[in-house]
Amino acid sequence: MEKALAGKQILIVEDEPVFSSLLAGYLRTLGAKVLVASNGAIALQVLGREAHIELILCDLDMPVMNGIEFVAKLTNKGINIPVIIISATNKMAEVDEVLRLGAKDVLLKPVADLNEIKKTVLAYLHPTVFMSGAIEQNNLNKDWLTLKHNSDEALNMLKQLQPPVSQVIAHCKVNYRKLNMIDKPGLILDMAALSDNELAFYCLDISRSTEYGVISALLLRVAFNSLLQEHITHHSRRLPSMAGILNRINNLLGNAGLQGQFPLLLGYYHTINKTVLLTSAGLHASIKSGNRQIQLDSGVPLGTLRTICSNQVCSHSAEWQCRIWNTDSQIKLMLSSMYSG
């Protein structure tokens, strides 16, 4: 009988020699050809020599070039080999970042059962067999059901994933302040780089749906990750279709059975040409740049209609502020491009 991984080439990127040896030995017993690199920089050299690697298993915490940097390099080079992260990290922000950069899955150490690695590897080497739409939808429904009955756990996860109040992203200095009324879940903010000179953010009001607000925020993070990857992959479009993205999110919420109103604002900034795009479905917002201020009409929240007609503004500025608010909460974003001119 043919072994499960016969003829498959797998690259392990891991600096811990004992675990690397254990994992390589296990995969070889399944028939795989295994290559090993102790950090991301060496792994890139291996990929330059070997043309038939089909899957990469990668740690996060490594010297010289860590897992996040390595996955970012793969994305920038257009290398589409599936990457599965195997890491002992307890930082949700690291997991979130590496998934956004393109990693397919994350397994946490210690791995008590190597059979879990086998199942995950098979799923990505044979996606048509192990990852049908029905299976993925079934897993999605189970995850949402679990989180729905553990709302405190879901809310705590959201808090861990909130962006730092000050950071540099896509060559832009970003600071924000959030003011929520006591005992109100309020506004959820998320942001990420689309490229070296583009960033996107969104703000979701989870207070309008007491049953599904937190779950909708977690689902939106998943959708946001997917939309970011799509933009990176199909970068021929000069500017993202904000209205199209809003309607896709609206359909996603409806297909997931999440009922209620979900006010949402999407933002985009190009730090070289200084283009600012804002589109709103149910949230108040304004942009201030110097002495100029633009008010954005709130529009209709997601979940209200099957098709959303959003309101959008376009501006150009090297330094600008964005204020987003509802009846109970507000967020003030301050953005400054690091490119002169």
C-alpha positions in Angstrom: 0.0 0.0 0.0 1.4 3.4 -1.0 2.3 5.7 1.9 0.2 8.7 2.6 2.8 11.3 1.6 4.7 9.3 -1.0 6.4 11.5 -3.5 5.6 14.7 -1.6 8.4 17.3 -0.9 8.0 19.2 2.4 10.3 21.9 3.8 10.6 22.2 7.6 11.7 25.6 8.9 12.6 25.1 12.6 15.5 26.1 14.8 14.9 23.6 17.6 16.9 20.6 16.5 15.0 18.0 18.6 11.6 18.9 17.4 12.9 19.4 13.8 14.4 15.9 13.8 11.3 14.4 15.3 9.0 16.0 12.8 11.2 15.2 9.8 11.5 11.6 10.9 7.7 11.3 11.3 7.0 12.7 7.8 9.6 10.5 6.2 7.8 7.4 7.7 4.8 8.6 5.8 6.8 8.7 2.5 7.6 12.4 2.2 10.9 13.8 1.0 11.9 16.3 3.8 14.2 19.2 3.6 15.2 21.2 6.8 16.2 24.8 7.4 16.9 26.4 10.8 15.6 29.9 9.9 13.7 31.8 7.3 16.9 33.0 5.5 18.2 29.5 5.0 14.7 28.4 3.9 14.7 31.0 1.1 18.0 29.6 -0.1 16.6 26.1 -0.1 13.5 27.3 -2.1 15.9 28.9 -4.6 17.5 25.5 -5.2 14.5 23.2 -5.0 11.8 23.6 -7.5 9.3 21.0 -6.3 8.6 21.8 -2.6 4.8 21.4 -2.1 4.4 22.4 1.6 6.2 24.3 4.3 6.0 23.7 8.0 7.4 26.7 9.8 8.1 27.9 13.4 7.6 31.6 14.3 10.4 32.3 16.8 13.7 31.8 15.0 17.0 33.7 14.8 18.1 35.7 11.7 14.7 35.6 10.0 11.6 34.6 12.0 8.5 33.0 10.7 6.5 36.2 10.2 9.4 37.8 8.2 9.7 34.6 6.2 6.0 34.4 5.2 6.1 38.1 4.3 9.1 37.4 2.0 7.2 34.5 0.3 4.2 36.8 -0.3 6.3 39.6 -1.7 8.1 37.1 -4.0 4.8 35.6 -5.2 5.7 32.2 -3.9 2.4 30.4 -3.3 3.5 27.2 -1.5 1.1 26.6 1.4 2.7 27.4 4.8 1.5 25.8 8.1 2.8 27.4 11.2 3.8 25.2 14.1 4.7 27.4 17.1 4.6 27.7 20.9 3.5 31.3 20.7 0.7 32.5 23.0 0.4 35.9 21.3 -2.8 36.1 19.3 -1.4 39.2 17.5 1.4 37.1 16.0 -1.0 34.4 14.9 -3.2 37.0 13.3 -0.4 38.7 11.5 1.1 35.5 10.0 -2.3 34.4 8.8 -2.9 37.8 7.2 0.4 37.5 5.4 -0.7 34.2 3.8 0.0 31.3 6.2 -2.7 28.7 5.7 -3.0 27.3 9.3 -1.5 27.4 12.7 -0.8 24.5 15.1 0.3 25.2 18.6 3.1 23.4 20.4 3.4 21.1 22.2 1.8 18.8 19.6 0.6 15.9 21.6 -0.6 13.8 18.7 1.5 13.8 15.5 -1.5 12.4 13.7 -2.9 16.0 13.9 0.0 17.1 11.8 -0.6 14.3 9.4 -4.3 15.4 8.9 -3.4 19.0 8.5 -0.6 18.2 6.0 -2.9 16.0 4.0 -5.6 18.7 4.0 -3.3 21.1 2.2 -1.6 18.7 -0.1 -4.9 17.2 -1.2 -7.4 20.1 -0.8 -10.1 18.7 -3.2 -10.3 15.6 -1.0 -9.9 16.9 2.5 -11.2 20.5 2.3 -14.4 20.4 0.4 -16.8 23.3 0.7 -19.2 21.2 2.8 -16.4 20.3 5.3 -15.2 23.9 5.6 -18.8 25.2 6.1 -19.4 22.5 8.8 -16.2 23.5 10.6 -17.2 27.1 10.4 -20.6 26.5 11.9 -19.1 24.4 14.7 -16.6 27.2 15.5 -19.3 29.9 15.5 -21.6 27.8 17.7 -18.8 27.2 20.2 -18.0 30.9 20.4 -21.7 31.9 20.6 -22.0 29.9 23.8 -18.7 31.3 25.2 -19.3 35.0 24.6 -16.8 36.0 27.4 -14.1 34.0 25.7 -15.0 35.5 22.3 -14.9 39.1 23.7 -11.6 38.4 25.4 -10.2 37.2 22.1 -11.4 40.4 20.4 -9.6 42.5 23.1 -6.3 40.6 22.5 -6.6 41.3 18.8 -7.1 45.0 19.0 -4.3 46.9 17.3 -1.7 48.8 19.4 -2.6 52.5 20.0 0.5 53.6 18.3 2.4 51.9 15.4 4.0 52.3 12.1 2.3 50.4 9.3 2.9 50.7 5.5 5.2 53.7 6.1 2.5 55.5 8.0 2.5 56.6 11.6 -0.9 55.6 13.1 -2.2 56.6 16.5 -5.7 56.2 17.8 -7.9 56.9 20.9 -11.0 55.0 21.7 -13.7 56.2 24.1 -16.5 53.7 25.1 -19.2 54.2 27.6 -18.9 52.0 30.7 -20.4 48.5 30.1 -20.9 49.1 26.4 -19.0 46.9 23.9 -18.8 49.8 21.5 -16.7 50.1 18.4 -14.2 47.5 17.3 -11.2 48.7 15.2 -8.9 46.6 13.0 -6.2 47.6 10.5 -3.5 46.0 8.4 -1.0 46.6 5.6 -2.1 45.8 2.1 1.4 46.4 0.7 4.5 48.4 1.6 2.6 51.7 1.0 -1.1 50.8 1.5 -3.1 50.2 4.6 -6.7 49.4 5.3 -8.8 49.6 8.4 -12.4 49.1 9.5 -14.5 50.0 12.4 -17.5 47.8 13.4 -20.3 48.8 15.9 -21.1 45.5 17.8 -23.6 47.1 20.2 -26.5 47.0 17.8 -26.8 43.2 17.9 -26.6 41.9 21.4 -26.7 38.2 20.3 -24.3 38.3 17.3 -22.2 41.5 17.8 -19.1 39.8 19.1 -19.4 36.9 16.7 -19.8 39.2 13.8 -16.6 41.0 14.8 -14.6 37.7 14.7 -16.2 36.7 11.4 -15.3 40.1 10.0 -11.7 39.6 11.0 -11.6 36.3 9.0 -13.2 38.1 6.0 -10.8 41.0 6.3 -7.9 38.6 6.2 -9.2 37.0 3.1 -9.9 40.3 1.4 -6.4 41.6 2.2 -4.9 38.5 0.6 -7.1 38.9 -2.5 -5.9 42.5 -2.9 -2.3 41.5 -2.5 -2.7 38.7 -5.1 -4.6 40.8 -7.6 -2.7 44.0 -7.2 -3.4 45.2 -10.8 -6.4 47.1 -9.5 -5.2 50.6 -8.6 -7.7 51.2 -5.8 -9.9 48.7 -3.9 -13.6 48.7 -4.6 -14.8 49.7 -1.2 -18.6 49.4 -2.1 -18.0 46.0 -3.5 -16.2 44.9 -0.3 -19.0 46.2 1.9 -21.6 44.2 0.0 -19.5 41.0 0.1 -19.2 41.4 3.9 -23.0 42.0 4.0 -23.6 38.8 2.1 -21.2 36.9 4.4 -23.0 38.0 7.5 -26.3 37.0 6.0 -25.0 33.6 4.8 -23.6 32.9 8.3 -27.1 33.4 9.8 -26.1 36.5 11.8 -29.2 38.6 12.3 -29.3 42.3 13.3 -27.8 45.5 12.2 -24.0 45.8 11.9 -22.8 49.4 11.3 -19.4 49.3 9.6 -16.9 51.8 8.2 -14.1 50.9 5.8 -11.0 53.0 5.3 -8.0 52.9 2.8 -4.9 55.0 2.6 -2.1 55.0 0.0 0.9 56.5 1.8 2.8 57.6 -1.4 0.1 59.3 -3.5 -1.8 60.2 -0.2 -5.2 58.9 -1.4 -7.8 58.5 1.4 -10.9 56.5 0.8 -13.7 56.1 3.4 -17.0 54.3 2.9 -19.7 53.9 5.6 -22.7 51.7 6.1 -24.3 53.0 9.3 -21.5 54.8 11.1 -20.9 58.5 11.4 -17.4 59.7 10.4 -15.4 62.8 9.5 -12.0 63.5 8.0 -9.9 66.5 9.1 -6.8 67.6 7.2 -5.4 71.0 8.2 -8.3 73.5 8.2 -10.4 71.3 5.9 -13.0 68.9 7.3 -15.2 66.4 5.4 -18.3 64.8 6.9 -19.4 61.4 5.7 -23.1 60.5 5.8 -23.7 57.4 7.9 -25.8 55.4 5.4 -27.6 52.1 6.1 -26.0 49.5 8.4 -25.1 46.0 7.1 -27.8 43.4 7.8 -30.6 45.9 6.9 -30.9 45.2 3.2 -29.6 42.5 0.8 -27.7 45.1 -1.2 -26.1 48.1 0.5 -25.8 51.5 -1.1 -22.8 52.9 0.9 -21.6 56.5 1.2 -18.0 57.2 0.2 -15.6 60.1 0.3 -12.2 60.4 -1.4 -9.5 62.9 -0.3 -5.7 63.4 -0.5 -3.6 64.3 2.5 -0.2 63.5 4.0 -1.5 64.0 7.6 -5.1 63.5 8.5 -7.5 62.6 11.3 -10.5 60.4 11.1 -13.3 60.5 13.8 -15.7 57.7 13.9 -18.7 57.6 16.3 -22.1 56.2 17.3 -24.3 57.2 20.2 -22.1 55.6 22.9 -18.6 55.4 21.5 -16.0 57.2 19.4 -12.6 56.5 17.9 -10.2 59.1 16.7 -7.5 58.0 14.3 -4.4 60.1 13.5 -2.4 59.1 10.4 0.7 60.6 9.0 2.6 59.4 5.9 6.3 59.0 6.3 6.9 59.8 2.6 7.7 63.4 1.9 6.1 65.5 -0.8 
